């Protein structure tokens, strides 16, 4: 796991999504701090000649819970970021002998492009082909992994693997968009992972 996959921002300057690949290490593009993995669970940071060694848990506690940046005037919250996206085509049976154990998703070929998160949903612009837009109402679940985000859709699933960005920050930002969307419709989100579940707020119109 890369440092940026664990830390949603730079613990030293608190720049969201600041840590990016820089040669053999990772570097904060805001303050210039350099990060690398040490022994075991140690993460080493260096800025202006000062070296700090802390465990992953200590850096995470220092940084605190992820919080998404405010939307820009054009409605963009994050991105565009380079991604690789796979979308399910169908399902196939999983069997043990003659017994049906369940169904597994079959993904299509990965497509490269950019992903942008806006206040009105996600936009995937592939390097070739037609862009794909997912409104908040199209998303039925979120499932983050170390460097990928799995999206539940109404009839499909999509796996979004980020090249440089923090999955943790994207998960939090997208969660905020979904909560705002459902709140505007009189519903409170009670669960997002792996499936979005809501309940009607007391006093809201049906």
C-alpha positions in Angstrom: 0.0 0.0 0.0 1.3 3.4 -0.9 1.5 6.2 1.7 -1.1 8.2 -0.1 -3.5 5.3 0.0 -3.3 5.4 3.8 -3.1 9.1 4.4 -5.8 11.2 2.7 -3.6 14.3 3.0 -0.3 15.6 4.3 -0.1 15.3 8.1 2.5 18.1 8.2 0.6 20.8 6.3 -2.9 19.1 6.1 -3.2 19.7 2.3 -6.0 17.3 1.1 -4.8 14.9 -1.5 -1.3 16.5 -1.2 0.8 13.3 -1.2 1.7 12.2 -4.8 4.3 9.9 -6.4 7.8 11.5 -6.8 10.4 9.1 -8.1 11.0 6.4 -5.5 9.3 8.3 -2.7 6.1 10.3 -2.4 6.0 14.0 -1.9 3.5 16.6 -0.8 2.9 18.9 -3.7 1.9 21.7 -1.2 4.7 21.8 1.3 7.4 19.6 -0.3 7.5 17.0 2.5 8.8 13.6 1.3 7.3 10.3 2.5 8.6 6.8 2.3 7.9 3.4 4.0 10.3 2.5 6.8 10.6 -0.8 8.6 7.4 -2.6 9.6 4.6 -0.1 10.1 6.9 2.9 10.2 6.4 5.8 7.7 9.2 8.3 7.4 8.6 12.0 6.6 11.3 14.5 5.8 10.9 18.3 5.4 13.5 21.0 5.5 16.1 18.6 6.7 13.9 17.4 9.6 13.2 13.6 9.7 10.2 12.2 11.5 9.5 8.5 12.0 6.0 7.5 13.2 3.8 4.4 12.9 1.0 4.4 10.3 -1.5 4.6 13.2 0.3 7.7 14.7 0.3 9.5 11.3 -3.3 8.7 10.8 -4.2 10.0 14.2 -2.2 13.2 13.6 -4.0 13.8 10.3 -7.5 13.0 11.7 -10.6 11.9 9.8 -10.7 12.6 6.1 -12.6 15.7 5.0 -13.3 16.6 1.4 -12.4 20.0 -0.1 -15.2 22.4 -0.9 -16.6 22.4 -4.4 -15.1 24.9 -6.8 -17.3 27.4 -8.6 -17.7 25.0 -11.5 -19.0 22.3 -9.2 -15.9 20.1 -9.2 -14.9 18.7 -5.9 -12.0 16.4 -6.9 -10.3 15.6 -10.1 -9.9 15.0 -12.9 -7.6 12.1 -11.9 -6.1 9.4 -13.9 -7.9 6.1 -13.4 -8.5 2.6 -14.8 -12.1 1.6 -14.8 -13.6 -1.9 -15.2 -17.4 -2.3 -15.5 -19.2 -5.6 -15.0 -20.7 -7.3 -18.1 -22.6 -10.1 -16.5 -22.6 -12.7 -13.7 -21.5 -16.3 -13.8 -22.4 -19.2 -11.5 -20.0 -20.3 -8.8 -20.4 -24.0 -8.2 -18.9 -26.8 -6.1 -19.7 -29.9 -7.9 -23.4 -29.7 -8.7 -24.1 -27.3 -5.8 -24.7 -23.6 -6.7 -22.7 -21.5 -4.2 -23.6 -18.1 -5.6 -22.9 -15.7 -8.4 -19.7 -13.7 -9.2 -19.3 -10.6 -11.3 -17.6 -10.8 -14.6 -15.8 -7.5 -15.5 -15.1 -6.2 -19.0 -11.8 -4.9 -20.2 -10.2 -2.1 -18.2 -10.5 1.4 -19.7 -8.1 4.2 -18.9 -9.1 7.8 -18.6 -9.9 10.5 -16.0 -12.5 10.6 -13.2 -14.0 13.8 -11.9 -16.2 14.2 -8.8 -18.8 17.0 -9.0 -21.6 18.0 -6.7 -23.9 16.3 -9.2 -22.1 13.0 -9.4 -19.2 11.3 -11.2 -17.8 11.8 -14.7 -15.6 9.2 -16.3 -13.9 10.4 -19.5 -12.1 7.5 -21.2 -9.1 8.1 -23.4 -11.2 6.8 -26.3 -14.9 6.5 -26.5 -18.0 8.2 -25.0 -17.9 9.6 -21.5 -19.9 8.0 -18.7 -21.8 10.0 -16.0 -23.1 8.5 -12.8 -25.6 10.7 -10.8 -25.8 10.3 -7.0 -29.1 8.4 -7.5 -27.3 5.8 -9.7 -25.0 4.7 -6.9 -26.2 1.9 -4.7 -23.0 1.2 -2.7 -19.3 2.0 -2.1 -16.6 -0.5 -1.2 -13.0 1.0 -0.9 -9.9 -1.1 -1.2 -6.2 -0.2 -0.9 -6.0 1.6 -4.2 -9.4 1.1 -5.8 -13.0 2.0 -5.2 -15.8 -0.3 -6.1 -19.1 1.3 -7.0 -22.4 -0.4 -6.8 -24.7 0.7 -9.6 -28.3 -0.1 -10.3 -27.6 -2.8 -12.8 -23.8 -3.0 -12.8 -20.7 -2.6 -10.7 -17.6 -0.6 -11.5 -14.1 -0.9 -10.1 -12.2 2.4 -10.2 -8.4 2.2 -9.6 -6.6 5.5 -9.1 -3.1 6.0 -10.4 -2.1 8.8 -8.0 -5.0 9.9 -5.9 -6.0 8.9 -2.3 -8.8 6.4 -2.3 -9.7 7.4 1.3 -10.3 11.0 0.3 -12.3 10.0 -2.7 -14.4 7.7 -0.6 -15.1 10.4 1.9 -15.9 13.1 -0.7 -18.2 10.8 -2.6 -19.9 9.8 0.7 -20.6 13.4 1.4 -22.1 13.9 -2.0 -24.4 10.9 -1.5 -25.5 12.1 2.0 -26.3 15.6 0.7 -28.2 14.1 -2.2 -30.4 11.9 -0.1 -30.9 14.6 2.6 -32.3 16.9 -0.1 -34.9 14.2 -0.7 -35.8 13.8 2.9 -33.8 10.7 3.6 -30.9 10.1 6.0 -28.1 7.8 5.0 -27.5 5.1 7.6 -25.1 2.9 5.7 -22.9 3.3 2.6 -20.7 0.3 2.6 -21.2 -2.1 0.9 -24.8 -1.0 0.1 -26.4 2.5 0.5 -29.3 2.3 3.0 -31.4 5.2 4.0 -34.4 6.0 6.2 -37.0 8.7 5.9 -36.5 11.7 8.2 -39.2 12.4 10.7 -41.5 15.1 9.4 -40.3 14.8 5.8 -42.8 14.8 3.0 -43.3 11.3 1.5 
